[in-house]
Amino acid sequence: MDQEMVDASREALENSAIALKAAFKAATTQAQKDAIEQQSDLINAQIEQIDVADLLTAATLVGQAATDLQTLVSSATLAPISAALGGVVNAVNNLSDVRSDIHKQDALPKSEPPATAPAAPPAATAGIPQTSTATDFPTLQPEYTSLFGMCAVRPERQKNIDYYVNSVVAGKTQYAAAVAGTSIPWYFVGIVHGMEGGFNFTRHLHNGDPLTARTVHVPAGRPPPPAMPPFTWLASAQDALKGRGFDAIATWDVAQMLFQFERYNGMGYRPFREPSPYLWSFSNLFLKGKYVGDGVYDPNAPSEQCGAGVILKAGTARGAFA
């Protein structure tokens, strides 16, 4: 499957190069030709890198290509030939879809508490604290603060974590627009966007479903009427934030963000007294044990998705989330 995704990444980049050639032919000024040629050189360099890329590198390359092409399409220099850039816009969407598909391989399913609680929590793993079975914020607030302080990145995962932090920062303009008029930190939205939608701005923030229709997965039917599809990412994101009551929360400290991250995925790890991988994967606070399907918990399964709390900790430490 990894090789299939790398191959899909290469194909998406090659299609982007073809779209740029068509745009170059439509260019009417030297400035336009220069801008398109510069972008073509970058895409061709990325195509060469794909041949020796692992899956993380492929995701990084297609994500950067999508961002660069979108910037090119929006530039004032190319505005006069905007009608000829349809192929490039399609290439942006295709790149974003491939990036999302890569993330889907590692995405964690929703975790709802099992109908029958475990008879006894599993034995504590050395160095990993057992968590409370509570699910309310006042009780959990000190725990979140403590765990955030204890959280340390696993060195072998640093490259993965940097990718997530950089992707959140790259989308700051869109995330800031989504939280305008609220107290929600822009980077909170960015982290959720990465966890749920692979940083794809053609997918709902709610759950990663396509913006071409209302959401199908939980929460289904969003945004509700009278809004009609296709939806803009901004309109959908604001509906997701309002639907969860985030716009009514006045104070967004670290503990509040961690609580809302965990609620986004579900509190299903609490009965097992296990730190949630949705928060702590790729850190010293999580080793194994996750839901591998709806209601199916495997105590020995590792997680290949970076935890939201780990992204928050790394981005904060770098001063990237300001």
N, C-alpha and C positions, 0 to 999 in steps of 0.2 A: 504493500500500500504506500509506503514512503516513496518508493521509486516512481509510482504512478503520480503522486503529488508533485514530485520534482519535475517529471515530464510535463505535467499540466502547467507548471510554472514557466518552463521553457517555452511552451506553445503560446502562453499568454503574452510573454515578452516579445516573441517573434511576431505575433499579430499586432502588437503595439508598434513595432518597427515598420510593418507594412502600412499601418494607418498614418504614421508620420511621413512616409514617402508620398502618400496621396495628398497630405496637407502641404508638403513642400511644393508639389506641382501647382497647388492652388494659390501659393503665396504670390503677392504682387509687389512686394518691396524687399530690399536687401535685408532690412532689419528683421522682417518676418522669416526670411530664409535662414538667417543666422541663428535665430532663436530655435527654429525647428531642427536645424542641423546639429546644434549643440545638444539638444535633447536626444536626437538620434544616436549621437556618439555615446551618451550615457547608457541608453538602452542596449546598444550593441555590446558595450563592456559588461553589462549585467548578464546578457545572454552567454558570454564567454565564462562568467563565473558560475553560472548554473551547472555547467558540466562537471564541476567538482564540488557542488554544494550539498550539504546535508539539509534536512527538512527545515530546521530553524533558519539557516541561511537563505533558503528559498523563500520562506515567509518574509524575511527581512527585505530581500531584493524586490519581490513583487509589491510589497507595501510601499517601499521607497519609490518604485516606478509609478505606482498609482498616484502618490502624492505629487511627484514631479510633473506628471502629465496633467493633473488637475490644475496645478499652478500655471502651466503653459496655456491651457485652454482659457483660463481666467485673465491672462495678461492683457494689458491694454494694447500691446503691440499687435496681437493677433485678433483683436476685436473686429477689425474690418473683414476678416475672412471666417468669422464664427460659423457661418453656414457650412463651410467646408470641413469643419472640425468634428462632424458627427462621428466619423470613424474613430477618432481619438477619444471622444467621450465614451463610446462603446468599449474601447480598449481599457479605459479607466475602470469601468464597471466590471469588466471581465477579470482584470487583475485583482480587484477587491473581492470578487467571488472566489477566486482561487485561494486568496489569503484566508478567507473565512473557512473554506473547506479544509485547509491545513489545520486550523484551530479546532475544528469540529472533531478531529481525530482524538484530541486530548481533552475535550470539554467534559466537565463533570456533570452527570445527571442531577436533577433536582433531588434533594434529600429530605424526605418527610419522615418524622418519627415512626418507627414500626408500630403496627397495631398492637403487638405484644412486646413489652419491654424485655430486654435481656434479663434472664434470671439473676445474673450477677455480672458486673462489668468485668472486662478482661483485665488481666494483670497489667500493671503499669509497665511501659517500656522504659528502660533505663534512660534517664536524661530528658524524658518527655513527660510533662506534668499531666495528670488527669484533670479533666474539666468538669465543671458543674453540670448537673442535669437540669438546672433551671433554664428558663427561656425568656425571662423578663429582663429588661435593661437595668433597672436599679440593682438587681442582684448580680448581674454579670459585669457591670461597669468596672469594678476593681479588677476582675479577672482579665478583661480585655487590656486594661492599662498595664498589668503585670506581664502578660504574654507579649505585648508589643515591645516592652523593655527587654525581655529575654530573647526576642527573635534575632537570629543571626543567619545570614545567607549561607547556604551550602556552597563552598568555593567552586565546585564543579558545575554549579548552576548559574554562575554569575553572568555568563553570556546570555542565557535565556532571560534573566531578570532585566538586564540592560535593554534588551529588545523591547520588553513590555514598557519600561519607563520611557524610553525614547518614543515609542508609538503614542503613549498618552500625551507627551509634550507636543508631538507633531499635530495633534488634533485640538490643541488648546482653544483656537478661535471658535470652532464649532461647539465645544463643550461649554465655553464661557457664554455663548449665545443661549444655550439651552437652560442655563441656570440664572439668566438675567432677572433681577427683581426678587431673587430668593437668597437665602443664606447658604445654599448648597455649594460646597467647593467644586470648582470645575474639574479638578483631577479625580474626585469621587466618581463623577459621571464617566470620565475617561477610563478609569479602571473597570467599571461595570461594562462599558462598551467593549473593552478587550476581552473580558471574561465571557460575555454573553454573545457578542457578535463578531469577534475577531477584528475589531476596529474597522468594520465595513460600514460605510455610510449609506449603503443601499439596503440595510437591514434594520428592523425594529430594535430599539434599545431594550424593549421588554424581554425579548428572548431570542433574537437573531433571525426571526422569520423575515421574508422579503417584504419590502415596503410596497410592492405592487398590489397587495391585498391586506385585509385585516389579519391580525395574528391568528394563527391556528393552534399553536401550542400554548400552554399556561403562561400568562393569562390570555385566554382566547378572546377574539372579537374586539381587539383594540386597534386603533382608537374607535370609539363607538360613533354611531350616527349623531348629528348630521354630517360629521366629517366623512369624506368619501375618498377611496383610493384612486390613483396611487398617492401615497403620502410622502411628504418631505421628511427627511431625517429629523429636522428640528421639530416639526409638529408632533411627530411620533414620540420623540424623546421627552418633550414637555408633557405629553399625555402619560408616559411611563412614570415620570417623576411625580406628577400630581396624583396619579392613580395610587401610588404607594404612600402618599401623604408626606413626601419628602419636602415639599414646598412649605409645609406648616411647621417644620422643625427649625427652631431658632438657633440652637447651639450645635455646631458640628465639630466636636473635638475628636481625638483619635478613637476613643471608646465608642462614640456614637457611630462613626464610620464603620468600624469593625462589626458592630451589632447589625447595622443595616446591610453590610455585605453578606453576613451570615444568613440573615433573614431572606435575602434575595435568592440564595441557593436552597435554603431550608435548614431547619434545626435538627435534622435527622441524625446527626452525630452525637448529640447530647446524651441520649440514653446509653450510649456505649462509653461515655466519658472520654471520648477521643477528640483531640484538637481537629477541627475541620480542615481537610485539605483545600477547600475553597478559600480558606484564609491563609493557611500556613505551609502549603506544599512548597518545596524547594528551600525550606529552612530547617533549622535544628529542632523545630517543634513538631514536625511530621515526618514519619518514616513510611508507614503503610496503613491500610485500612480505609476503604472507601466504598461508596455505593457504585455498583457497576451497571445498574439498571433500576427501573422503578421498583422500589421496595426491596432490592437485592443488595445486601451488604456483604462484602468480602473482606475479612480482617487482614488478609495477606496481600491485597492488591495495592500496588504503588500508584501514585498520581503523576501524570506527565504534564499537567497544567499548572502554571505558576499560581501561587496563592495571592488573593487580593491584598491581604495584610502584608505579605512580603513585598509586593509592588509598592505599597504605601510606605513601608519602612525604607526601602531602597531609594525611592524618589525623594522622600523627606531628607534622608541623609545626604543626598547629592545637592539639595537645595533646588531641585527641579520643580517642586510643587509649591510655587509661591504666587 
